[in-house]
């Protein structure tokens, strides 16, 4: 099996049609369907109104390996998910149309919306909180804290450790003291930064986050399930002026968003998110125990130095990441997207990053990748909402 993503995609479509004529289907997977004319080609690897599904073998995957990956995800607590290569669904499980809370994976959508606004000149990443007139409830921001820029908030390096909202107990427990780090000098996964970015976006564009998500991203890429009513604000009361913005979304819509980023912000013949922003916002600026952190995206590549001992994904990848097991992983070198969802209304289990890493490793193994390293075995958990 070659890992060359330029393999003749027409052959895959032809093989899919042959598989259909023979009644072939991967065990435990939905029947493979050939893409409708014009929906998929080497020039346009995007789903139409519906996703196109293929027998894994037509793209060179081991059906047994894919079955193993899906079975692992289900055992670990996944309630739905998808594995997509070249814009075709290799595997899916659970109800991929069911909407549930993205938790912190919503932050990657905010990164995309801000990138669109930056491209239009509505937001300037190096403007400071002081220049933008940003303050907060008592105890209000200090003159030093107000020197944090929009870019620093995107990187979670603001140095503003003001009380905020929608944090886990682990996030609160690990929060540094106020004034302990100057803006731009220290990485801390900080909901104050992320919530304040939502308010900055709304003020700069005049759009509410959830309506903007529909008009700027969901409609252009053909999301099937998202509606603005799937988002709501969580107020901080007296603690903070800046609310969190949880969003419900289906696995198949999250997969479209990941595919948009896999194609550098372009969907068919339309540039949705500036390509320069996609590159900039998925480049690591901080080291984390499991790789790096970009602009509200997690990465497998640290900002500097060799990967640490807890880095399990050796291929370059980046992902949206939310509490309990919400993941959208992009592996550019394999033209691969892996989406995992855990709907807490359906299970008491949570999938941590180590579970995601193993799921991606199993998908890469089924594809025949040879440079993925040993099977992940360590436990990884970074507190996120």
C-alpha positions in Angstrom: 0.0 0.0 0.0 1.5 3.4 -1.0 0.9 6.5 1.1 1.0 8.8 -1.9 -2.1 10.9 -1.7 -1.9 11.5 -5.5 -2.9 7.9 -6.2 -5.3 7.6 -9.1 -8.6 8.5 -7.4 -10.5 7.6 -10.5 -9.5 4.0 -9.8 -11.1 4.2 -6.4 -14.4 5.3 -7.8 -14.3 2.6 -10.5 -13.5 0.0 -7.8 -16.4 1.3 -5.7 -18.8 0.8 -8.6 -17.4 -2.8 -9.1 -17.9 -3.5 -5.4 -21.5 -2.3 -5.6 -22.1 -4.6 -8.6 -20.8 -7.5 -6.6 -22.6 -6.5 -3.4 -19.4 -6.0 -1.6 -19.3 -4.1 1.7 -16.9 -3.9 4.6 -18.2 -5.9 7.6 -20.3 -3.8 9.9 -20.1 -0.7 7.7 -23.0 1.0 5.8 -23.3 -0.1 2.1 -20.7 1.5 -0.1 -22.2 4.0 -2.6 -20.6 5.4 -5.6 -20.2 9.3 -5.7 -22.8 11.0 -7.8 -21.4 12.5 -11.1 -19.5 15.7 -10.3 -19.5 15.1 -6.6 -16.0 13.7 -6.4 -13.0 13.9 -8.6 -9.3 14.5 -8.3 -10.1 18.2 -8.7 -13.1 18.3 -6.3 -12.7 15.9 -3.4 -15.7 17.2 -1.5 -19.0 15.6 -0.5 -22.2 16.7 -2.2 -25.5 17.0 -0.4 -24.7 13.6 1.2 -21.3 12.0 1.9 -20.1 9.3 -0.5 -19.1 6.0 1.2 -16.7 3.4 -0.1 -15.6 -0.1 0.8 -12.3 0.6 2.7 -10.5 -1.8 0.4 -11.1 0.4 -2.6 -8.8 3.0 -1.1 -6.2 0.4 0.1 -7.4 0.1 3.7 -7.5 -3.2 5.4 -11.2 -3.9 6.2 -10.1 -5.8 9.2 -8.0 -2.9 10.4 -10.9 -0.5 10.0 -13.2 -2.8 11.9 -10.6 -2.9 14.7 -10.4 0.9 14.8 -14.2 1.2 14.9 -14.5 -1.5 17.6 -11.9 0.2 19.7 -13.6 3.6 19.5 -16.9 2.0 20.6 -15.3 0.2 23.5 -13.6 3.4 24.6 -16.9 5.3 24.7 -17.4 6.8 21.3 -21.1 7.3 20.4 -20.4 8.3 16.8 -17.5 9.0 14.4 -16.2 8.9 10.9 -12.9 8.1 9.1 -12.6 10.0 5.8 -9.9 9.8 3.2 -9.9 11.8 -0.1 -13.3 13.1 0.9 -14.8 9.6 1.0 -16.2 7.9 4.1 -14.1 4.8 4.8 -16.0 4.1 8.1 -18.7 5.6 10.2 -20.4 4.5 13.4 -23.3 5.6 15.6 -25.8 8.3 14.5 -23.5 10.8 12.7 -26.5 13.2 12.3 -27.1 13.5 16.0 -26.1 16.9 17.4 -24.3 17.1 20.7 -22.0 19.5 22.6 -18.7 20.2 21.0 -17.3 21.5 24.3 -13.8 23.0 23.6 -13.8 21.8 20.0 -16.0 24.9 19.4 -12.8 27.0 19.8 -11.4 25.9 16.5 -14.5 27.2 14.8 -13.9 30.6 16.6 -10.4 30.5 15.2 -11.8 30.0 11.7 -14.3 32.9 12.1 -11.6 35.2 13.4 -9.4 34.2 10.4 -12.2 35.2 8.0 -12.6 38.5 9.8 -8.8 39.1 9.7 -8.9 38.5 6.0 -11.5 41.2 5.7 -9.6 43.7 7.8 -12.3 43.6 10.6 -9.8 42.3 13.2 -6.1 43.0 13.5 -4.3 40.3 15.4 -1.7 42.6 17.0 -4.2 45.0 18.5 -4.1 45.0 22.2 -6.9 44.8 24.7 -6.2 48.4 25.6 -6.6 49.5 22.0 -9.8 47.5 21.7 -11.3 48.9 25.0 -11.4 45.5 26.6 -11.7 45.4 30.4 -13.6 43.1 32.8 -15.5 43.1 36.1 -13.8 43.8 39.3 -11.0 43.0 39.9 -10.6 44.7 36.5 -7.6 44.2 34.2 -4.3 45.8 35.0 -2.4 48.1 32.6 0.0 45.2 32.0 -2.8 42.7 31.3 -4.3 45.1 28.8 -1.1 44.9 26.7 -2.1 41.3 25.6 -3.0 41.2 21.9 -5.6 39.3 20.0 -2.9 37.0 18.8 -1.8 36.2 22.3 -5.4 35.3 23.2 -5.5 33.0 20.2 -2.3 31.3 21.4 -3.6 31.1 25.0 -0.6 33.2 26.0 -2.4 36.4 27.2 -1.2 36.3 30.8 -4.7 37.4 31.9 -5.9 35.0 34.7 -9.1 36.9 35.5 -12.1 34.8 36.8 -14.0 33.3 33.9 -16.8 30.9 33.1 -17.3 27.3 31.7 -14.0 25.9 33.2 -13.5 22.4 34.5 -12.2 21.9 38.0 -8.9 20.9 36.5 -8.6 24.2 34.5 -9.4 26.2 37.6 -6.9 24.3 39.7 -4.1 24.8 37.3 -4.7 28.6 36.7 -1.7 30.7 37.5 -2.1 33.7 39.9 -3.0 37.1 38.5 0.1 39.0 37.4 2.4 35.9 37.5 3.2 36.0 33.8 3.6 39.0 31.4 1.5 38.9 28.2 3.0 36.6 25.5 5.4 34.8 27.8 3.6 31.8 29.1 1.1 29.2 27.7 -1.9 28.3 29.8 -5.1 26.8 28.3 -7.3 29.7 29.3 -11.1 30.1 28.9 -10.8 33.8 29.6 -8.8 34.2 26.4 -11.2 32.1 24.4 -14.4 33.6 25.7 -13.1 37.2 25.3 -12.2 36.4 21.7 -15.9 35.6 21.1 -16.8 39.1 22.3 -14.1 40.7 20.3 -15.3 38.9 17.2 -18.9 39.9 17.7 -18.0 43.6 18.3 -15.7 43.7 15.3 -18.1 42.1 12.8 -21.5 43.0 14.2 -22.5 39.3 14.0 -23.6 36.9 16.7 -21.3 33.9 16.7 -23.9 31.3 16.0 -25.4 33.1 13.0 -22.0 33.9 11.7 -21.1 30.2 11.9 -24.0 29.4 9.7 -23.5 32.1 7.1 -19.7 32.0 7.0 -19.0 28.3 7.3 -21.9 25.9 7.6 -23.9 27.0 4.6 -20.9 27.4 2.2 -19.6 23.8 3.0 -23.1 22.2 3.0 -23.4 21.3 6.7 -26.5 19.1 6.9 -27.6 19.5 10.5 -26.3 22.7 12.1 -28.7 25.6 12.9 -27.9 28.8 14.8 -30.2 27.6 17.6 -27.6 24.8 18.3 -25.5 27.4 20.1 -26.1 29.3 23.3 -24.2 31.6 25.6 -23.2 30.7 29.2 -22.9 33.9 31.3 -20.3 34.5 33.9 -22.5 36.6 36.1 -20.5 38.9 38.3 -17.3 37.0 37.6 -16.8 38.1 34.0 -18.4 40.1 31.2 -17.5 37.5 28.6 -19.7 34.4 28.1 -18.8 31.0 26.8 -20.5 29.9 23.6 -21.2 26.2 23.6 -22.2 24.7 20.3 -24.0 21.4 19.4 -23.0 19.7 16.2 -23.2 16.4 14.4 -20.3 14.2 13.6 -20.9 14.5 9.9 -20.9 18.3 10.0 -17.7 18.4 12.1 -16.1 16.2 9.5 -17.0 18.7 6.8 -15.2 21.4 8.8 -12.2 19.2 9.2 -12.2 18.6 5.5 -12.4 22.3 4.8 -9.1 22.7 6.8 -7.5 19.7 5.2 -8.0 21.6 1.9 -6.5 24.8 3.3 -9.8 26.6 3.9 -11.1 26.0 0.3 -14.3 24.3 -0.5 -14.7 23.4 -4.2 -14.1 26.7 -6.0 -14.5 29.0 -3.0 -12.0 30.1 -0.4 -13.9 30.1 2.8 -11.1 30.6 5.3 -7.9 32.4 4.0 -5.3 29.8 3.2 -2.7 31.9 4.9 -4.7 31.8 8.0 -5.2 28.1 7.9 -1.4 27.7 7.8 -0.7 30.3 10.4 -3.5 29.1 12.8 -2.4 25.4 12.7 1.3 26.1 13.3 2.5 25.4 16.8 3.5 28.4 19.0 3.8 26.6 22.3 5.0 23.3 23.6 2.5 21.0 25.3 2.9 17.6 27.0 1.5 16.0 23.9 2.8 18.2 21.1 2.0 21.9 20.6 -0.7 24.5 20.6 -1.6 26.9 17.7 -4.5 29.3 17.4 -7.1 27.3 19.3 -6.0 24.1 17.5 -3.8 21.4 19.0 -0.9 20.0 17.1 1.3 16.9 17.2 4.3 19.0 16.5 5.9 21.1 19.3 6.8 24.7 18.8 10.5 24.0 19.5 12.7 21.1 20.3 12.1 17.4 19.8 8.7 15.8 20.6 8.3 15.0 24.3 7.9 11.5 25.7 4.1 11.8 25.7 3.8 12.7 22.0 2.1 9.6 20.4 1.2 10.9 16.9 4.5 11.0 15.0 3.0 12.1 11.7 2.2 15.8 11.5 -1.4 16.3 12.5 -3.6 18.9 14.2 -7.0 18.7 15.8 -10.0 20.3 17.4 -10.4 19.0 20.9 -13.2 19.0 23.4 -14.0 17.5 26.8 -15.2 13.9 27.1 -13.9 13.0 23.6 -14.8 15.5 20.9 -12.1 15.3 18.2 -11.7 16.3 14.6 -8.2 15.2 13.6 -6.5 16.3 10.3 -3.6 14.3 8.9 -2.5 16.2 5.8 0.1 13.7 4.6 -2.5 10.9 4.3 -5.4 13.2 3.1 -7.2 11.8 6.2 -9.8 13.1 8.7 -10.8 11.2 11.8 -13.8 12.5 13.8 -14.9 11.2 17.1 -17.9 12.2 19.2 -19.0 11.3 22.7 -22.5 12.3 23.6 -22.6 12.4 27.4 -26.4 11.9 27.2 -25.8 8.4 25.8 -22.8 7.2 27.9 -21.0 7.7 31.1 -17.6 7.1 29.5 -15.2 9.8 28.4 -12.4 9.5 25.8 -9.2 11.2 26.6 -6.5 12.2 24.2 -4.7 8.9 24.5 -7.9 7.2 23.2 -8.0 9.6 20.3 -4.3 8.9 19.5 -4.9 5.2 19.5 -7.9 5.6 17.2 -5.9 7.7 14.8 -3.0 5.2 15.0 -5.3 2.3 14.2 -6.8 4.2 11.2 -3.3 5.0 9.9 -2.2 1.3 10.4 -5.2 0.1 8.5 -4.2 2.5 5.7 -0.8 0.9 5.6 1.2 3.8 6.9 4.7 2.7 8.0 6.1 5.8 9.8 3.6 6.1 12.6 5.7 4.6 15.4 4.6 2.1 18.0 1.0 1.7 19.2 0.2 4.4 21.8 0.0 3.0 25.3 0.4 6.0 27.6 -2.5 7.9 29.3 -2.9 11.5 28.3 -5.4 14.0 29.9 -5.1 17.8 29.7 -8.0 19.5 31.4 -10.4 21.1 28.9 -14.0 22.1 29.0 
